[in-house]
Amino acid sequence: MFHNALVRTPCKNFANGITTQSLGAPNYETMLVQHEAYIDTLKSLGLTVTILQPEETFPDAHFVEDAAVIFKEAAVITNPGADARKGEEITIEKALAPLKTIEKIVAPGTVDGGDILQVGKHFFIGVSDRTNKEGAAQLSAIVAKYGYTSTTVPVADGLHFKSSVNYVGKNTLLVTEAFKEREELKGYDLMVLDTDEEYAGNTLLINNTLITPKGYPKTLAKLKSLGLEIVELETSETRKMDGGLTCLSLRF
């Protein structure tokens, strides 16, 4: 069960962040409305939400998940894989230090939290353009100290591992076509996304409720088969900046 969440208000120049999308210019006011709806949803699920101030020098800093990996015993402060994002983790560490034992990923290792998926006592660690093998090895060693196991998974498509794979409860992983045959995911029931709705793969499970992007009816129908409560949220502006629902908070 999650009891807390850490989020950050998007800065005014968030549209200057890193993106590979060509979905049009994001709108700041719309982003704020959608971000507020996200926060309201977290609160409605019983989480106490701490809202950090915008970071105008880091337009991607509202994607707070990339700056830390949090589990019951500790918080691992990452070393972001994109040079433009190095430094975002400083204020995240300050916010988490009073609450958690702090561990750190150090150079040359890099880790983005968007590549890390925890399922029970196991971590999937995506090795991507943002999380390198050295960073993955450091994180694996850290979580092992606390009794967790881990598996590294190459990420060929998508920005992060959780762009393509997420845990949606009941021993089920929501996955893109590219991951449906992956040996590392054996032992789980795989719910495979339609290729035209792969963005909806970034669905977030919080306390037996699924938060999923709005506008993906085929994915919604599949998720309903799990029998869990589902909340749909507008994510148009986050998507324009290569982000998803998991990126917008740190849950613990």
Helices and strands as residue ranges (DSSP letters): E 4-8, G 14-16, H 28-44, E 48-52, G 64-67, E 68-70, E 74-77, G 83-85, H 89-96, E 101-104, G 113-115, E 116-119, E 122-127, H 133-145, E 149-154, G 161-163, E 165-167, E 172-175, G 177-179, G 183-185, E 189-192, G 195-201, E 204-206, E 209-213, H 217-224, E 229-233, H 236-240, G 246-248, E 250-251
